[in-house]
Amino acid sequence: MATTINASTSNGLIQTADTSGILQLQSAGTTILQANAASATGLLGGIIQPYQYYELNTAVVGSNATGAQSILGVGVTLAASKIYEFEAVFALSKTAGVTSHTISLGFGGTATLNNILYVIFETGAGSALPTAIGTAQGAATNSVSAINVSGSIATAARTESFFLKGTVSVNAGGTFIPQYTLSAAPGGAYTTQIGSYFKISQLAASGANVNIGTWS
């Protein structure tokens, strides 16, 4: 049975004798939302995020190989029959290896999808970070499979920077993993740079247009 907490009639606040400062919302004994009072009020400089977010504070070193590699070293778990929007910014950089190759981006994991659509903006420069602005290009894809996002690269020092934004409709829930694939082993591995991030937020149930607001 659901429990309703009524606000105080004197000051309009929801109050409790619990001094932990933690508020939990549970469903069938499972915590689905938890907030710390200090973070929620901004005392610790934090906010309650309406999306799932992962940002690197430690660089992720890849492999000098051709198989699909996780961009951030992790994947996110998505729910079944939901539509999500996502955004990512990341940089791949290497300092060794001159074997010619290209870079492709895609998604792996156990989730099955109804559809996906996202845009990619890429810029590459022949140096390791920090780097000047290189030649930029854009593309759009409706495939989860890896898509080539670079020209041929045959220099030892190289940085490829990317911006992704799009939506994905999930059929069966499971993991969703941003990945890159090299067409050949360059002779030196790429590293995903500190500050790279991926964020994704649930919008609505799948199978219908998403209407948030007063669209009519």
C-alpha positions as CSV (number, residue, x, y, z in Angstrom):
1,M,0.0,0.0,0.0
2,A,1.3,3.5,-0.9
3,T,2.1,5.9,1.9
4,T,1.2,9.6,1.5
5,I,3.3,12.2,3.4
6,N,1.3,15.4,4.0
7,A,3.1,18.7,4.1
8,S,3.0,20.6,7.4
9,T,-0.1,22.9,7.6
10,S,2.0,25.5,9.4
11,N,4.9,26.0,7.0
12,G,4.2,24.0,3.9
13,L,7.3,21.8,4.3
14,I,7.5,18.0,4.3
15,Q,9.3,17.2,7.6
16,T,10.5,14.0,9.3
17,A,12.2,13.1,12.5
18,D,14.9,11.3,10.6
19,T,18.2,13.2,10.8
20,S,20.1,11.4,8.1
21,G,19.3,14.0,5.5
22,I,18.5,11.2,2.9
23,L,15.1,11.0,1.2
24,Q,14.2,7.7,-0.6
25,L,11.4,6.8,-2.9
26,Q,10.9,3.0,-3.1
27,S,8.8,0.7,-5.2
28,A,8.3,-2.9,-4.0
29,G,11.2,-2.4,-1.6
30,T,13.6,-1.2,-4.3
31,T,15.0,2.3,-4.1
32,I,14.2,4.1,-7.4
33,L,15.1,7.6,-6.3
34,Q,17.4,8.9,-3.5
35,A,18.4,12.4,-2.7
36,N,20.8,13.8,-0.2
37,A,19.6,16.9,1.5
38,A,22.9,18.7,1.3
39,S,23.2,18.1,-2.4
40,A,19.6,19.0,-3.1
41,T,20.0,22.3,-1.3
42,G,23.2,23.1,-3.1
43,L,25.4,23.0,0.1
44,L,27.7,20.5,-1.6
45,G,27.5,22.1,-5.0
46,G,25.5,19.2,-6.4
47,I,22.2,18.8,-8.2
48,I,19.7,16.0,-8.7
49,Q,20.2,15.0,-12.3
50,P,17.2,14.1,-14.5
51,Y,19.5,12.0,-16.7
52,Q,22.2,9.4,-16.4
53,Y,25.7,10.9,-16.8
54,Y,29.2,9.6,-17.0
55,E,32.4,11.8,-17.4
56,L,36.0,10.7,-17.3
57,N,38.3,12.0,-14.7
58,T,40.8,9.3,-15.6
59,A,41.8,8.7,-19.3
60,V,40.7,5.3,-20.8
61,V,43.6,3.7,-22.7
62,G,42.4,1.6,-25.7
63,S,44.0,-1.3,-27.6
64,N,46.1,-1.3,-30.7
65,A,43.6,-3.6,-32.3
66,T,40.7,-3.8,-34.7
67,G,37.8,-5.0,-32.5
68,A,35.1,-2.7,-31.1
69,Q,36.3,-0.8,-28.0
70,S,34.3,1.0,-25.3
71,I,34.8,4.8,-25.6
72,L,34.4,5.4,-21.8
73,G,35.2,1.9,-20.5
74,V,31.5,1.5,-19.3
75,G,28.0,1.1,-20.6
76,V,24.6,2.3,-19.4
77,T,21.6,0.1,-18.6
78,L,18.4,1.2,-20.4
79,A,14.8,0.2,-19.7
80,A,12.6,-1.7,-22.0
81,S,10.0,0.0,-24.2
82,K,11.3,3.5,-23.6
83,I,12.6,6.4,-25.7
84,Y,15.8,8.2,-24.7
85,E,17.7,11.2,-25.9
86,F,21.5,11.3,-25.6
87,E,24.5,13.6,-26.0
88,A,28.2,12.9,-26.0
89,V,31.5,14.8,-26.3
90,F,34.8,12.9,-26.4
91,A,38.3,13.0,-27.8
92,L,40.5,10.1,-28.9
93,S,44.2,10.8,-29.0
94,K,47.3,8.8,-29.8
95,T,51.0,9.6,-30.1
96,A,52.4,6.5,-31.9
97,G,51.8,4.3,-34.9
98,V,51.7,5.2,-38.6
99,T,49.7,2.3,-40.1
100,S,46.9,3.8,-42.1
101,H,43.4,3.3,-40.6
102,T,40.0,4.9,-40.1
103,I,37.8,5.3,-37.1
104,S,34.2,4.1,-36.9
105,L,31.6,4.8,-34.2
106,G,28.6,2.7,-33.1
107,F,26.9,1.2,-30.1
108,G,27.1,-2.3,-28.6
109,G,25.5,-3.9,-25.6
110,T,22.6,-6.2,-24.8
111,A,19.6,-3.8,-25.3
112,T,17.6,-4.3,-28.5
113,L,16.4,-1.3,-30.3
114,N,13.3,-0.2,-32.2
115,N,15.2,2.7,-33.9
116,I,18.0,5.1,-33.4
117,L,18.9,8.5,-35.0
118,Y,21.8,10.7,-34.2
119,V,24.2,13.2,-35.7
120,I,27.9,13.2,-35.5
121,F,30.3,16.1,-35.8
122,E,33.9,15.2,-36.0
123,T,37.2,17.2,-36.2
124,G,40.7,15.7,-36.6
125,A,44.1,17.2,-36.3
126,G,47.6,15.8,-36.7
127,S,48.8,16.3,-33.2
128,A,48.1,15.1,-29.7
129,L,46.2,17.2,-27.2
130,P,46.2,20.2,-26.9
131,T,45.4,20.7,-30.5
132,A,44.2,23.4,-32.8
133,I,41.0,23.2,-34.7
134,G,41.2,20.7,-37.6
135,T,39.0,20.0,-40.5
136,A,35.4,19.4,-39.3
137,Q,32.7,17.3,-40.9
138,G,29.2,16.1,-40.0
139,A,27.0,13.1,-40.6
140,A,23.7,11.5,-39.5
141,T,22.9,7.8,-39.1
142,N,19.9,5.7,-38.2
143,S,22.0,2.5,-37.6
144,V,23.5,1.2,-34.4
145,S,26.3,-0.4,-36.4
146,A,29.7,1.2,-36.7
147,I,29.8,4.1,-39.2
148,N,33.1,5.4,-40.6
149,V,33.7,8.9,-39.2
150,S,37.2,9.8,-40.3
151,G,39.4,9.8,-43.3
152,S,42.5,7.7,-43.6
153,I,44.9,8.4,-40.7
154,A,48.6,7.5,-41.1
155,T,50.4,9.9,-38.7
156,A,51.8,9.0,-35.3
157,A,50.3,11.9,-33.4
158,R,46.5,12.3,-34.0
159,T,43.5,13.6,-32.1
160,E,39.9,13.0,-33.2
161,S,37.2,14.9,-31.4
162,F,33.5,14.1,-31.6
163,F,30.1,15.5,-30.7
164,L,27.0,13.2,-30.8
165,K,23.4,14.0,-30.3
166,G,20.3,11.9,-30.9
167,T,17.5,9.6,-29.8
168,V,17.1,5.9,-29.3
169,S,14.0,3.8,-28.8
170,V,14.6,0.6,-26.8
171,N,12.7,-2.6,-27.4
172,A,14.2,-5.0,-24.8
173,G,16.1,-3.4,-22.0
174,G,19.8,-4.0,-21.4
175,T,23.2,-2.3,-21.7
176,F,24.0,0.4,-24.3
177,I,27.7,0.9,-24.9
178,P,29.3,3.8,-27.0
179,Q,32.1,2.2,-29.0
180,Y,34.8,2.9,-31.6
181,T,36.4,0.5,-34.0
182,L,39.7,0.9,-35.9
183,S,39.9,-0.5,-39.4
184,A,43.5,-1.5,-38.8
185,A,45.8,-1.6,-35.8
186,P,47.7,1.7,-36.1
187,G,50.8,0.6,-34.2
188,G,49.8,2.8,-31.2
189,A,46.6,2.8,-29.1
190,Y,44.1,5.6,-28.8
191,T,43.2,7.1,-25.4
192,T,39.9,8.6,-24.5
193,Q,40.7,11.9,-22.9
194,I,39.7,13.2,-19.5
195,G,36.6,15.4,-19.7
196,S,34.9,13.1,-22.2
197,Y,31.3,12.5,-21.3
198,F,28.0,10.8,-22.2
199,K,24.6,11.7,-20.9
200,I,21.2,10.1,-21.6
201,S,17.7,10.8,-20.4
202,Q,14.4,8.9,-20.6
203,L,11.7,10.7,-22.4
204,A,8.6,8.5,-22.7
205,A,7.2,5.1,-23.6
206,S,8.2,3.9,-27.0
207,G,5.8,3.3,-29.9
208,A,4.3,6.8,-30.1
209,N,5.4,10.4,-30.8
210,V,6.9,12.1,-27.7
211,N,4.8,15.1,-26.6
212,I,6.3,17.1,-23.7
213,G,4.6,20.5,-23.4
214,T,1.6,22.0,-25.2
215,W,2.1,20.6,-28.8
216,S,-1.2,20.2,-30.6
